[in-house]
Amino acid sequence: MNLLELFRKQGGFSLIKQFFHGGVLGTAMYEFLLLGKSRTALEILRLSVTLKIKQKLEKKYRRSLEDFDRTFETSIKNSVSNKVWFCWIQGLDNAPEIVKICYKQLHKNLTSKEIVLLTKDNIHKYVVFPDFIQDKINKGTITYTHMTDLLRLELLSQYGGTWIDATVLCTSKEEDIPKYFFNSDLFFFQTLKPGLDGNATYLSSWYMNAKAHNKVIEATKYLCYEYWKENNSMIDYFLLHDFMSIVLDFYPEEHKKIIPRDNATPHELLLRLFDRFDLKTWEAIIEQSPFHKLTYKFTPDSIEKDNTNYKKIIQKSGGVFFE
């Protein structure tokens, strides 16, 4: 891969713009010149930039977090919510096939849950963003991707329940899924040791379960809103992860309550999505996690390959591979 292809693959000018606004462009350039362009070098660069961004945010918003802590109401008792939140802004009719299958599998497997499909036409029935947030969404200052970050925080804060990204495939029946996936004060997949070492942020937001008014969720939402009160661009694509990691560092006792579940295993199917289908390997992957984070962004060449795991998902979404 030549330098131009590498530049485009890593995000091109949008990444440079993000680094500039985040005040880490110099760090990124220095690390790139020092380390080179190998996959390992780029991962070290990413970790270094992520750490610096988190440190900047932590320093700037520490007082805001302390203000939140002083005013947070701890006496509110909350029950488990039966809702599962699933969002595709454009509506399911306009969704990629893989998204439709993921939605179908939730209905098939989570039979006791109330699965709420959120689109641009009904979000307002559940959530009303602050005016300054909605204004920035309308102007495109806040992207739809980040809007869904704020959306999950609002929904879990107000109602509780389980947020599941639209590209998460459920392959287990509800009775076979550990209860803590649905009845925790707070649960999400995390980067655990030894993979945790060197990572400034250590959580995944594609599956989140919480009771309403959870302190970590509320604090993260508060910091996100404080950020957008005075900014018109994102310092980091993973702003939600940055702020939630800062909150968890601030509340280590809350972090310890979260049942540890590693976020690497649920990505294994994604990494092998266009490998040749092998039943033994498939079953081994499916047994390791009830949920699998996929994507809808594929190259045409990949989709056309025969007898891949992807093709089996598309062809057998109602069949034996999900029993």
Secondary structure, DSSP 8 states (H G I E B T S, - for coil): --HHHHHHHTTHHHHHHHHHHTT-HHHHHHHHHHH-SSHHHHHHHHHHHHHHHHHHHHHHHHHHHHHHHHH-----------EEEEE-TT-GGGS-HHHHHHHHHHHHH-TTSEEEEE-TTTGGGT----HHHHHHHHHTSS-HHHHHHHHHHHHHHHT-EEEE-TTEEE-S-GGGS-THHHH-SEEEEE--TTTTTT-S--EEEEEEEE-TT-HHHHHHHHHHHHHHHH-SS-S-TTHHHHHHHHHHHH-HHHHHHS---BSSGGGHHHHTTTSB--HHHHHHHHHH-SEEE--S---HHHHH-SSBHHHHHHH-TTSGGG-
